[in-house]
Structures are given as structure tokens and as C-alpha cells.
Amino acid sequence: MAASFVLHGTLNRELFLEPSFSGEMFVIYGKVEPFVKEVREKMQSPNIFGNVEKLIATSPGAVERLKQTQERMAMIRKAAQPAKAA
């Protein structure tokens, strides 16, 4: 919903994209993004995550931030694997 506010000018884009303000959006979308096409098909909802996707695609630096978030999540998952094996 907040991404929609930004896209429609209700909420300032720069303020919203402050890491301390929108970090959760990047983490959640970072987890879903590799599967978003499948999620849309299975949920029969072609627009799910559409506003988040559009906001990230049209905001300077946001695509790189998403990539960095996904890389950090992958490192965390990798680091947690040995702990699971023990």
C-alpha cells in the first residue's frame, strides 16, 4: 500500500526509500522477486507486488539496493546452513 502512495505522489519518494523506512519492503520483495511470476499465476492475481515492482524499477538506486538485499539474504542463508547440519 505504501508503494502505491509513493507512485501516486501522496508520500515523498525520497523519504519512503530511506533505508530505515522501507527496508522491510526490500526484504519481502527480495524474497518473492525470483518467484513473482509464479506467485501471480498461482494466486490468479497478475498485479500482486506490482506497485512494489514498479516503485523499485523507477527509483534511482532501488534496483541496486534490491540486488544488495538479495545478496545479503543469500549470505545469511548460506551462513545458517552449517548451523542446521550440526
C-alpha positions as a printed NumPy array, in Angstrom:
array([[  0.   ,   0.   ,   0.   ],
       [  2.817,   2.385,   0.838],
       [  4.377,   1.815,  -2.595],
       [  1.06 ,   2.862,  -4.127],
       [  1.115,   6.062,  -2.057],
       [  4.562,   6.872,  -3.415],
       [  3.615,   6.122,  -7.02 ],
       [  0.595,   8.424,  -6.754],
       [  2.532,  11.241,  -5.087],
       [  0.889,  11.006,  -1.672],
       [  4.123,  10.022,   0.03 ],
       [  7.51 ,  11.511,  -0.782],
       [  9.625,   9.011,  -2.766],
       [ 12.944,  10.036,  -1.195],
       [ 11.53 ,   9.784,   2.316],
       [  9.966,   6.406,   1.64 ],
       [ 13.141,   4.977,   0.12 ],
       [ 15.224,   5.863,   3.175],
       [ 16.693,   2.516,   4.304],
       [ 15.26 ,   2.862,   7.795],
       [ 11.798,   3.494,   6.343],
       [ 11.427,   0.95 ,   3.53 ],
       [ 13.863,  -1.793,   4.443],
       [ 11.091,  -4.282,   5.134],
       [  9.677,  -3.813,   1.623],
       [ 13.054,  -4.651,   0.075],
       [ 13.461,  -7.765,   2.223],
       [  9.971,  -9.087,   1.482],
       [ 10.127,  -8.3  ,  -2.227],
       [ 13.69 ,  -9.609,  -2.359],
       [ 12.42 , -12.981,  -1.177],
       [  9.462, -13.045,  -3.582],
       [ 11.015, -11.432,  -6.658],
       [ 12.608, -14.594,  -8.089],
       [  9.183, -16.261,  -7.965],
       [  6.861, -13.312,  -8.62 ],
       [  5.662, -14.628, -11.985],
       [  4.772, -17.989, -10.435],
       [  3.108, -16.32 ,  -7.43 ],
       [  0.979, -14.185,  -9.74 ],
       [ -0.11 , -17.228, -11.72 ],
       [ -0.858, -19.444,  -8.716],
       [ -2.764, -16.705,  -6.904],
       [ -4.522, -15.699, -10.117],
       [ -3.52 , -12.144,  -9.302],
       [ -1.498, -10.62 , -12.144],
       [ -0.923,  -7.376, -10.251],
       [  0.281,  -8.716,  -6.905],
       [  3.502,  -6.908,  -5.909],
       [  3.017,  -4.698,  -8.988],
       [  3.323,  -1.394,  -7.155],
       [  6.438,  -2.521,  -5.318],
       [  7.957,  -3.794,  -8.559],
       [  7.172,  -0.519, -10.352],
       [  8.477,   1.624,  -7.487],
       [ 11.766,  -0.268,  -7.388],
       [ 12.135,  -0.203, -11.177],
       [ 11.534,   3.552, -11.399],
       [ 13.512,   4.781,  -8.397],
       [ 17.18 ,   5.723,  -8.73 ],
       [ 19.342,   3.222,  -6.887],
       [ 16.457,   0.965,  -5.885],
       [ 17.276,  -1.883,  -8.275],
       [ 20.829,  -1.973,  -6.922],
       [ 19.502,  -1.844,  -3.362],
       [ 17.227,  -4.802,  -4.103],
       [ 20.179,  -6.731,  -5.528],
       [ 22.281,  -5.954,  -2.441],
       [ 19.426,  -7.009,  -0.165],
       [ 19.092, -10.312,  -2.023],
       [ 22.847, -10.894,  -1.811],
       [ 22.827, -10.24 ,   1.954],
       [ 19.904, -12.643,   2.401],
       [ 21.769, -15.314,   0.407],
       [ 24.847, -14.86 ,   2.618],
       [ 22.709, -15.186,   5.748],
       [ 21.085, -18.374,   4.414],
       [ 24.485, -19.804,   3.486],
       [ 25.917, -18.969,   6.912],
       [ 22.943, -20.637,   8.598],
       [ 23.376, -23.926,   6.699],
       [ 26.279, -25.308,   8.774],
       [ 24.349, -24.494,  11.933],
       [ 21.44 , -26.645,  10.701],
       [ 23.749, -29.58 ,   9.963],
       [ 25.17 , -29.613,  13.494]])
